Amino acid sequence: MASADLSTAAGFDLTSFTQRYAAAWNDCDVTAMAGMLAEDIVWADPALPEPARGIAAVQEFMRSSFETFPDLRFGEPDEPHLSVAGDLVAWAWTMRGTMRGSADPPGFAPTGRTMYVEGVDLWQMRDGRIARYRAFYDTTDLARQLGIMPPRGSTTERATVAMQRLQARLTRR
């Protein structure tokens, strides 16, 4: 649906699409996800060091996500929110899970801690499929929830800040 207005596209039901999308994630159904993606999908997520390109790369990202968070679940906020402008869709979501596997990259060990994240996806649609995907969520809050970053205001956070300042000062020399 490149440059098409989804709100007037015949036969395209965005609510049904987002429900199927969440179900594909919740069931780690990589085959169902493949049917919702353009062959040349570009998938940018803060958890990835660089965008995933192509359906197989997105499917691998899904599998890896479930290795890290076996109970990963997506939902919608209390009031589902969808916005459509031409071929762009914004979908608000929630994500929950327990870190039971390592996070690769970069290789963080499992913490056994749970997370609850609210975020927004921005999808560019083409022919009823996602052609470009961008996720937006607070990765710092996520890292704190999982115990990867120290709690705000803690002694460990202050020590980390002191180390960063020293490193910055030495780098400037």
HELIX and SHEET records of a PDB file:
HELIX    1   1 LEU A    6  THR A    8  5                                   3    
HELIX    2   2 LEU A   14  ASN A   26  1                                  13    
HELIX    3   3 VAL A   30  ALA A   34  1                                   5    
HELIX    4   4 ILE A   55  THR A   68  1                                  14    
HELIX    5   5 THR A  139  GLN A  145  1                                   7    
HELIX    6   6 THR A  155  ARG A  172  1                                  18    
SHEET    1   A 6 ALA A  52  ARG A  53  0                                        
SHEET    2   A 6 LEU A  37  ALA A  44 -1                                        
SHEET    3   A 6 ARG A 129  TYR A 137  1                                        
SHEET    4   A 6 THR A 114  ARG A 126 -1                                        
SHEET    5   A 6 LEU A  88  THR A  98 -1                                        
SHEET    6   A 6 ARG A  73  GLY A  75 -1                                        
SHEET    1   B 6 ALA A  52  ARG A  53  0                                        
SHEET    2   B 6 LEU A  37  ALA A  44 -1                                        
SHEET    3   B 6 ARG A 129  TYR A 137  1                                        
SHEET    4   B 6 THR A 114  ARG A 126 -1                                        
SHEET    5   B 6 LEU A  88  THR A  98 -1                                        
SHEET    6   B 6 LEU A  82  ALA A  85 -1                                        
END                                                                             
